[in-house]
Amino acid sequence: MDDLIADIEQRVRKLFPRAPSAFYSDVSDLSALVGRLRRLARLALDVSAGEDVTENVTESVTPESVTAGGSRESCRVDTAGQLHPSDEWAFAGLVEPHRQELRVHCYRMVGSFDDSEDLLQETLLRAWRGREGFAGQSSLRTWLYSIATNVCLEFLRRHAREPRRYEPVPGIDSGSGEAPAQVAWLQPYPVSAGPEETALSRETIELVFITAIQHLPPKQRATLVLRDVLGMPAADTASQLGVSVASANSALQRARDAMRKHLPRDRADWSAPAGVTAEEQEVLDRYMDAIGRSDLNAMADLLSPDVVLTMPPNPFWFVGRDAMMSFVTKSLDPAAPAFLGHWRQLPAVANGQPAAAGYINRPGTRFFRAQVLDVLRVEGGRIVEITAFEPHLFPAFGLPLTLS
């Protein structure tokens, strides 16, 4: 803690306005450190208030590289004696390195960023209240994951959520293709380029994966995340879920089979690039430029013929380029009666995917106001899926709510 404060103080003293790019980089580094200090303080405030087996199961839906070293049991440390009953700061310091991956774990389980924030706080509070029960027989990380998993399972028992198919909306031509799955509670996850993101593997954070896993019953979902995403041993998984190893293995096999049914064909073997590729970035740049210029032809050229557009939690959906373009033309074409205004776009990354933060300047106003976050799935240089989210999470992505 003292070292962190000293580091922040040193960076502040060296901070001075200079070339915009260098100054922005310095401020960003400082912001990351302050954010870490804030999380430690928040956690301290919150807590002050209140075996491997051989299995005969089908192959994982994630490649081995995702879970290699995932359990991190080699990093086990003796922290049992350090969870002092009255030392909130020591507790915060021990738990802080696991905070990000625990939030991601909760997000995978429930599909909502807002809910994952609440579930993370509940996990840390329960860990603080139950710290005397941690005897160091497992790693601190495994112990925290056990608490987080059970917090999520309790949440899912209280909130019965099941994906369903979108239904026709009166007066709207959604296209002739099959209606996609509707996960009304789905929200994007902000991904930065910082060292904390080592907890993320793109193939297990992309929206198609998060959507697919929401179809699984809660315990199957937990089993798949613990085994295939985190790489935990079967015995540890069974212990966390309070079932036998045989039951855990059976649940895992059923979960893997179900996941393959809900993943796109190109994701059947579940592999994905490590980050936004040059091709995806080019498509994103062209997409933002086309919207900014209200160039409908350029936008249409970027879309796959069978592109899918959804807007959770709203009921609107479109399958096919013609249906989507018919819908967006009404708001993008300056000559259309329903023209909303001029657009500006900022690039972003959500769930490891390219995203465009859209701001609109309505006629008669001076500012561009946050309107939508479009998360793109790109294949073969074309956009095959757009998931459009409401803008209330812009601050979580480091995005402003207005542009001058």
Salt bridges, closest charged atoms under 4 A:
ASP7 OD1 - ARG11 NE 3.25
GLU9 OE2 - ARG13 NH2 3.02
ASP26 OD2 - ARG18 NH2 2.28
ASP46 OD2 - ARG42 NE 3.13
GLU55 OE1 - ARG227 NH2 3.17
GLU73 OE1 - ARG76 NH2 2.47
GLU96 OE2 - ARG39 NE 3.11
GLU101 OE2 - ARG72 NH1 3.46
GLU101 OE2 - HIS98 ND1 3.48
GLU101 OE1 - ARG141 NE 3.00
ASP114 OD2 - HIS392 NE2 2.89
ASP115 OD2 - ARG161 NH2 2.87
GLU117 OE1 - ARG103 NH1 2.83
GLU122 OE2 - ARG126 NE 2.72
GLU154 OE1 - ARG126 NH2 2.69
GLU178 OE2 - ARG165 NH2 3.65
GLU196 OE2 - ARG39 NH2 2.59
GLU206 OE2 - ARG202 NE 2.54
GLU206 OE1 - ARG267 NH2 3.22
ASP228 OD1 - ARG256 NH2 2.64
ASP266 OD2 - ARG267 NH1 3.22
ASP266 OD1 - ARG377 NH1 3.74
GLU280 OE2 - ARG202 NH2 2.75
ASP289 OD2 - ARG293 NE 2.84
ASP295 OD2 - ARG293 NH1 2.95
GLU379 OE2 - ARG377 NH1 2.53
GLU385 OE1 - ARG377 NE 3.00
